[in-house]
């Protein structure tokens, strides 16, 4: 096994981790290991799907529709031939 030292760990995060560990009946170290295990195995099992990640990220907002953005036709590309016409 390997030991990990986390320097300058925010006190608020440590307190939140401690409360979470207590709620699950684990030590601080066991809770940190469990969080890392869950996160790392979850990412290893599922391929990255950006659309699904965005959907999960904003799921707590509930169902809502984004307004449709009106589209305009593309403009004509610039013609640089006139700039270099030296004849």
C-alpha positions in Angstrom: 0.0 0.0 0.0 1.0 3.6 -0.5 0.5 6.6 1.8 -0.7 9.9 0.5 -0.1 13.2 2.3 -2.4 16.1 1.3 -0.8 19.4 2.2 -2.8 22.7 2.7 -6.1 20.8 2.8 -8.9 23.3 3.4 -10.4 23.2 6.9 -13.9 23.4 5.6 -13.4 20.4 3.3 -11.8 18.4 6.1 -14.8 19.2 8.4 -17.2 18.2 5.6 -15.3 15.0 5.0 -15.3 14.2 8.7 -19.1 14.7 9.0 -19.6 12.5 5.9 -17.4 9.8 7.4 -19.2 9.9 10.7 -22.6 9.7 8.9 -21.4 6.4 7.2 -19.7 5.1 10.4 -16.2 5.3 8.8 -12.9 6.9 9.7 -11.7 10.0 7.9 -9.2 7.8 6.0 -11.7 5.2 5.1 -14.2 7.8 3.8 -11.5 9.4 1.6 -10.5 6.0 0.2 -14.2 5.2 -0.5 -14.7 8.5 -2.3 -11.6 8.0 -4.5 -12.6 4.3 -5.2 -16.1 5.3 -6.3 -15.0 8.2 -8.4 -12.2 6.4 -10.1 -14.1 3.2 -10.8 -17.1 5.1 -12.1 -15.0 7.0 -14.6 -13.1 3.8 -15.6 -16.4 1.9 -16.3 -18.1 4.5 -18.4 -16.7 6.1 -21.6 -16.8 9.8 -21.6 -20.1 11.1 -23.0 -20.2 14.9 -23.0 -23.9 15.2 -23.6 -24.7 12.8 -20.8 -22.2 14.6 -18.4 -23.9 18.0 -19.2 -27.3 16.4 -18.6 -26.3 15.0 -15.3 -24.7 18.3 -14.2 -27.8 20.3 -14.7 -30.5 17.6 -13.9 -31.2 19.2 -10.5 -32.7 22.2 -12.3 -35.6 20.1 -13.5 -37.1 20.1 -17.0 -36.9 23.3 -18.9 -36.5 24.4 -22.5 -33.8 26.7 -23.8 -35.0 29.4 -26.1 -34.4 28.8 -29.8 -31.7 31.1 -31.1 -32.8 32.6 -34.5 -30.3 31.6 -37.2 -29.2 33.9 -40.0 -27.8 32.7 -43.3 -24.0 32.6 -43.5 -22.4 35.7 -45.0 -20.4 35.5 -48.2 -16.7 34.8 -47.6 -14.5 37.8 -48.3 -12.9 38.0 -51.8 -9.3 38.9 -51.5 -8.6 38.7 -55.2 -9.3 42.4 -55.6 -6.6 43.3 -53.1 -3.9 41.5 -55.1 -5.0 42.6 -58.6 -1.8 44.5 -59.6 -2.5 44.6 -63.3 
